[in-house]
């Protein structure tokens, strides 16, 4: 295998294991030694690829977490005329995946935002960048839906995006506790009712 490809494969394996441990135990409760023990690697190998634990985590955020949020919550709703249908299906799929996740500790992005808030500005900036991309995507999708006549013309797209993000993060937090399937079902039922309130009303003759 080419040296650069081998190094890339090694870094990806390290980052995947790092993300798993940081999500499970938290960043501050996980040491570099914990990661290396799981991978049966030396400290020399770690510092050959990464400058520090913080650098390791930042690369995880940029390479894995950003991609995860994009593929789960952003890409599924891009480029579609009717945001109500696509956002509903997007949340349905994401929450159903969480229901069947045996290692569920809540919304991964939200967990890290809470852990680093007030403790590490550098990492917070990278996490907030992901949050901002999600928000911008939701707003633009909702605005397109309003322009195409699917949402009521008085809808505040920025406010709806804030509500959708906070409610999704909230239910994911609750689902990490008991009865995740039931909580998902109740949440989705109310989300559909909410969308009925803001969708464009069909005028009948």
C-alpha positions in Angstrom: 0.0 0.0 0.0 1.2 3.5 -0.8 2.7 5.3 2.3 0.3 8.2 2.1 -2.7 5.9 1.7 -1.6 3.8 4.6 -1.1 6.9 6.8 -4.6 8.1 5.8 -6.1 4.7 6.7 -4.4 4.7 10.0 -5.6 8.2 10.8 -9.1 7.4 9.9 -9.1 4.3 12.1 -7.7 6.4 15.0 -10.3 9.1 14.5 -13.2 6.6 14.3 -12.1 5.0 17.6 -11.5 8.4 19.1 -15.0 9.7 18.2 -16.5 6.5 19.7 -14.7 7.0 23.0 -15.3 10.7 23.2 -19.0 10.3 22.5 -19.3 7.5 25.1 -17.2 8.9 27.9 -16.7 12.5 27.0 -13.6 14.4 25.9 -12.3 15.3 29.3 -12.9 11.8 30.7 -11.0 10.2 27.8 -7.2 10.3 27.6 -4.9 9.7 24.7 -3.8 6.6 26.5 -7.4 5.3 26.5 -7.6 5.7 22.7 -4.2 4.0 22.2 -5.1 1.1 24.4 -8.2 0.4 22.3 -6.1 0.5 19.1 -3.0 -1.3 20.5 -0.8 1.6 19.4 2.1 3.5 20.9 2.2 7.2 21.9 4.9 7.7 19.3 2.4 6.6 16.6 -0.2 9.0 17.9 2.1 12.0 17.9 3.4 11.1 14.5 -0.1 11.8 13.2 -1.4 14.4 15.6 0.1 17.4 17.4 -2.0 17.0 20.5 -5.2 15.6 21.9 -7.0 18.9 20.9 -5.6 18.6 17.4 -6.8 15.0 17.3 -10.3 16.1 18.3 -10.5 19.0 15.9 -9.6 16.7 13.0 -12.3 14.3 14.2 -14.8 17.2 14.2 -13.8 18.3 10.7 -13.5 14.9 9.1 -16.1 12.7 10.9 -18.6 14.8 12.9 -19.2 17.3 10.1 -19.7 14.5 7.6 -22.1 12.7 9.9 -24.2 15.8 10.5 -24.2 16.6 6.8 -25.2 13.1 5.7 -27.9 12.8 8.4 -29.5 16.2 8.7 -28.4 18.4 5.7 -28.0 16.4 2.5 -31.4 14.7 2.8 -33.3 18.0 2.5 -31.1 19.8 0.0 -32.6 20.8 -3.4 -36.2 19.8 -2.7 -39.2 22.0 -3.4 -41.3 20.9 -0.4 -39.4 21.2 2.9 -42.3 19.8 5.0 -42.1 16.4 3.4 -38.3 16.3 3.3 -37.7 17.5 6.8 -40.3 15.2 8.2 -38.7 12.2 6.4 -35.2 13.3 7.4 -36.1 13.5 11.1 -38.0 10.2 10.9 -35.0 8.4 9.4 -32.5 10.0 11.8 -34.5 9.2 14.9 -35.3 5.7 13.8 -31.5 5.1 13.4 -31.1 6.3 17.0 -33.8 4.0 18.2 -31.8 1.0 17.0 -28.4 2.4 18.2 -27.3 0.2 21.1 -24.7 2.8 22.1 -26.9 5.9 22.2 -25.8 8.8 24.5 -28.0 11.5 22.8 -27.3 14.0 20.1 -23.5 13.8 19.5 -23.2 17.4 18.3 -25.2 18.8 21.3 -23.2 16.7 23.8 -20.0 18.1 22.6 -21.4 21.7 22.5 -22.4 21.3 26.1 -19.1 19.8 27.2 -16.8 22.4 25.6 -19.0 25.5 26.3 -16.9 27.8 28.4 -13.9 25.4 28.4 -12.4 25.5 24.9 -13.0 28.3 22.5 -11.1 26.7 19.6 -13.1 23.5 19.6 -16.4 25.5 20.2 -15.7 27.4 17.1 -15.5 24.2 15.0 -18.6 22.8 16.6 -20.6 26.0 16.1 -19.5 26.1 12.5 -21.3 22.8 12.0 -24.4 24.1 13.8 -24.4 27.2 11.6 -24.2 25.2 8.4 -27.2 23.1 9.6 -29.1 26.3 10.5 -28.3 28.0 7.2 -29.4 24.9 5.2 -32.7 24.7 7.1 -33.5 28.4 6.6 -32.7 28.3 2.9 -34.8 25.1 2.5 -37.7 26.7 4.3 -37.4 29.9 2.3 -37.5 27.9 -0.9 -40.6 26.1 0.3 -42.3 29.4 1.1 -41.4 30.7 -2.4 -42.8 27.6 -4.0 -46.0 27.9 -2.1 -45.6 25.0 0.4 -45.3 27.2 3.5 -47.5 30.1 4.5 -46.1 33.4 3.3 -46.1 34.8 6.8 -43.8 32.1 8.2 -40.6 33.3 9.9 -38.1 30.8 8.4 -35.3 31.7 10.9 -37.6 31.1 13.8 -38.8 27.8 12.4 -35.3 26.6 11.8 -34.4 27.5 15.5 -37.5 25.6 16.7 -36.7 22.5 14.5 -33.0 22.4 15.6 -33.8 22.8 19.3 -36.7 20.3 19.3 -34.6 17.7 17.4 -31.7 18.1 19.8 -34.1 17.9 22.7 -35.9 14.7 21.7 -32.5 13.0 20.9 -31.4 13.8 24.5 -34.6 12.3 25.9 -34.3 9.2 23.6 -31.0 8.4 25.3 -33.0 7.6 28.4 -36.0 5.3 28.5 -38.6 4.4 25.8 -36.8 5.9 22.8 -39.2 4.4 20.3 -42.3 5.9 22.1 -40.6 9.3 22.5 -39.7 9.3 18.8 -43.3 8.5 17.9 -44.8 11.2 20.1 -42.3 13.8 18.8 -42.9 12.9 15.1 -46.7 13.1 15.7 -46.4 16.6 17.1 -43.9 17.7 14.4 -46.5 16.8 11.8 -49.2 18.7 13.6 -46.8 21.7 13.8 -46.1 21.6 10.0 -49.9 21.6 9.3 -50.1 24.9 11.1 -47.4 26.6 9.0 -48.1 25.0 5.6 -49.8 27.1 2.9 -53.5 26.8 3.0 -55.2 25.6 -0.2 -57.9 28.1 -1.3 -61.0 26.3 -2.5 -63.6 27.9 -4.8 
